[in-house]
Amino acid sequence: MAVDHSNDLLVITCASGKQGSHLLPHLDKKWKRLRLVLNSSSSKERLEKAHPDADVVRADMLSAADCSRILQDASAVVYVGPSFHPREKECGLAMVDAAVAEEKKGKFQHFVFSSVCCTQLRKLLNHDCKRFVDEALMESGLNYTILQPSHFMDNTPVAMLMQQDDRYFPTGLNPAIKFSYTALRDMAEATAVVLEQREKHYFATYPIISTMPTAESELLAILGDAMGKRIRVEQKPLEEALAGLFKFLYGEKDVNPLILDGAERLLLYYNRRGLYGNPSVLEMLLGRKATSCEEWARIVVSK
Ligand SMILES: NC(=O)c1ccc[n+]([C@@H]2O[C@H](COP(=O)([O-])OP(=O)(O)OC[C@H]3O[C@@H](n4cnc5c(N)ncnc54)[C@H](OP(=O)(O)O)[C@@H]3O)[C@@H](O)[C@H]2O)c1
């Protein structure tokens, strides 16, 4: 029989991000004690309003002291690392160290790491950072589960496309190159299952992949069908694609060169090779079919 962990303190990092926003609705009713970790005062204010019973705290994942503070008295953590952080590897290693120290106090039970699929691909710097965190967890003595999602289909700017008369998507990627996509809703449900069933998933590494390799142009054609209008897609030159990405992420601020390195390699690699994976493990974990591009498109258009 499954053990009830719902009275345990569960910590979610990057709780204000895309993954957190999809995960929290699965946890709100089941977990009585949630600590939601984020970085900015605006996100803190937003989450305090949306989750009045949770302990909402600000932290910098690069700070070892902050990592220890947010894990205090916790039984489990879902560690999502900050996107394009110039010291992403160090953030992850600091969290693993903090969890090891917390586990010695007796309460801490489970470290769930939201990693990325194919951490073996060392040319992708952000994948490589997560490979070190995977390794540190495997050698930490902690009970861990590693979840490895692919490129999220939800990165597609659906709201922007819905507002346009002329549905035009200038993409940073070669639209003919194939990706195995992950739907955030599948990632969220898989994370919730692993948290709830806890012991069953100790020492497991699961690729969380929703689709077989699919070109972005196919995904956009399916989305266009669901919207009732064709989406015209065009690849932006690399420099323009990078500038657009940074403007979206950082506004007018100067971007750390380490972040530039990661983003440039990501686009160059993706445009040559894409990212391939297989949904079978996710489907076993969820006990249902993974979200197809068609199902995802129907859901996002009807929102
Ligand atoms: N995008 C994809 O297709 C994809 C696919 C697989 C894996 N991933 C990985 O997913 C992770 C990001 O998750 P996400 O997409 O859910 O996040 P996201 O939507 O990009 O949001 C970023 C999150 O990071 C927090 N944050 C930023 N700097 C921080 C710091 N120094 N310390 C603590 N928190 C900080 C932000 O908090 P505030 O809101 O307070 O700023 C926010 O919660 C990354 O590791 C990325 O590599 C992404």
The ligand as an SDF file (V2000), in Angstrom:
LIG
                    3D

 48 52  0  0  0  0  0  0  0  0999 V2000
   12.5880   25.4560  -21.9650 N   0  0  0  0  0  0  0  0  0  0  0  0
   12.7400   24.1860  -22.2620 C   0  0  0  0  0  0  0  0  0  0  0  0
   12.3330   23.7110  -23.3390 O   0  0  0  0  0  0  0  0  0  0  0  0
   13.4040   23.2660  -21.2620 C   0  0  0  0  0  0  0  0  0  0  0  0
   13.4320   21.8930  -21.5150 C   0  0  0  0  0  0  0  0  0  0  0  0
   14.0290   21.0330  -20.5860 C   0  0  0  0  0  0  0  0  0  0  0  0
   14.5840   21.5670  -19.4240 C   0  0  0  0  0  0  0  0  0  0  0  0
   14.5530   22.9130  -19.2070 N   0  0  0  0  0  0  0  0  0  0  0  0
   15.1580   23.4220  -17.9690 C   0  0  0  0  0  0  0  0  0  0  0  0
   14.1300   23.8880  -17.1090 O   0  0  0  0  0  0  0  0  0  0  0  0
   14.7280   24.7560  -16.1390 C   0  0  0  0  0  0  0  0  0  0  0  0
   13.9080   25.9990  -15.9530 C   0  0  0  0  0  0  0  0  0  0  0  0
   12.6080   25.6730  -15.6030 O   0  0  0  0  0  0  0  0  0  0  0  0
   11.3800   26.5600  -16.0740 P   0  0  0  0  0  0  0  0  0  0  0  0
   11.3850   26.5850  -17.5780 O   0  0  0  0  0  0  0  0  0  0  0  0
   10.1960   26.0570  -15.3530 O   0  0  0  0  0  0  0  0  0  0  0  0
   11.7870   28.0180  -15.5290 O   0  0  0  0  0  0  0  0  0  0  0  0
   11.4350   29.4160  -16.2040 P   0  0  0  0  0  0  0  0  0  0  0  0
   10.0150   29.4350  -16.6430 O   0  0  0  0  0  0  0  0  0  0  0  0
   12.4910   29.7600  -17.1880 O   0  0  0  0  0  0  0  0  0  0  0  0
   11.5750   30.3850  -14.9430 O   0  0  0  0  0  0  0  0  0  0  0  0
   12.8330   30.6540  -14.3480 C   0  0  0  0  0  0  0  0  0  0  0  0
   12.7310   30.3710  -12.8630 C   0  0  0  0  0  0  0  0  0  0  0  0
   14.0260   30.5090  -12.2660 O   0  0  0  0  0  0  0  0  0  0  0  0
   13.9110   31.3380  -11.1000 C   0  0  0  0  0  0  0  0  0  0  0  0
   15.2330   31.9260  -10.8710 N   0  0  0  0  0  0  0  0  0  0  0  0
   15.9370   32.7290  -11.7040 C   0  0  0  0  0  0  0  0  0  0  0  0
   17.1360   33.0140  -11.1620 N   0  0  0  0  0  0  0  0  0  0  0  0
   17.1990   32.3740   -9.9830 C   0  0  0  0  0  0  0  0  0  0  0  0
   18.1770   32.2730   -8.9570 C   0  0  0  0  0  0  0  0  0  0  0  0
   19.3690   32.8680   -9.0510 N   0  0  0  0  0  0  0  0  0  0  0  0
   17.8880   31.5230   -7.8600 N   0  0  0  0  0  0  0  0  0  0  0  0
   16.6830   30.9060   -7.7370 C   0  0  0  0  0  0  0  0  0  0  0  0
   15.7260   30.9310   -8.6800 N   0  0  0  0  0  0  0  0  0  0  0  0
   15.9820   31.6700   -9.7810 C   0  0  0  0  0  0  0  0  0  0  0  0
   12.8300   32.3310  -11.4920 C   0  0  0  0  0  0  0  0  0  0  0  0
   12.3260   32.9920  -10.3390 O   0  0  0  0  0  0  0  0  0  0  0  0
   11.6170   34.4620  -10.5100 P   0  0  0  0  0  0  0  0  0  0  0  0
   10.2880   34.2190  -11.1700 O   0  0  0  0  0  0  0  0  0  0  0  0
   11.4600   34.9440   -9.1400 O   0  0  0  0  0  0  0  0  0  0  0  0
   12.5550   35.2750  -11.3460 O   0  0  0  0  0  0  0  0  0  0  0  0
   11.8190   31.3610  -12.1410 C   0  0  0  0  0  0  0  0  0  0  0  0
   11.1040   30.6450  -11.1720 O   0  0  0  0  0  0  0  0  0  0  0  0
   16.1310   25.0730  -16.6530 C   0  0  0  0  0  0  0  0  0  0  0  0
   17.0530   24.3290  -15.9110 O   0  0  0  0  0  0  0  0  0  0  0  0
   16.0760   24.6100  -18.1050 C   0  0  0  0  0  0  0  0  0  0  0  0
   17.3420   24.2610  -18.6020 O   0  0  0  0  0  0  0  0  0  0  0  0
   13.9540   23.7730  -20.0740 C   0  0  0  0  0  0  0  0  0  0  0  0
  1  2  1  0
  2  3  2  0
  2  4  1  0
  4  5  1  0
  4 48  2  0
  5  6  2  0
  6  7  1  0
  7  8  2  0
  8  9  1  0
  8 48  1  0
  9 10  1  0
  9 46  1  0
 10 11  1  0
 11 12  1  0
 11 44  1  0
 12 13  1  0
 13 14  1  0
 14 15  2  0
 14 16  1  0
 14 17  1  0
 17 18  1  0
 18 19  2  0
 18 20  1  0
 18 21  1  0
 21 22  1  0
 22 23  1  0
 23 24  1  0
 23 42  1  0
 24 25  1  0
 25 26  1  0
 25 36  1  0
 26 27  1  0
 26 35  1  0
 27 28  2  0
 28 29  1  0
 29 30  1  0
 29 35  2  0
 30 31  1  0
 30 32  2  0
 32 33  1  0
 33 34  2  0
 34 35  1  0
 36 37  1  0
 36 42  1  0
 37 38  1  0
 38 39  2  0
 38 40  1  0
 38 41  1  0
 42 43  1  0
 44 45  1  0
 44 46  1  0
 46 47  1  0
M  CHG  2   8   1  16  -1
M  END
$$$$
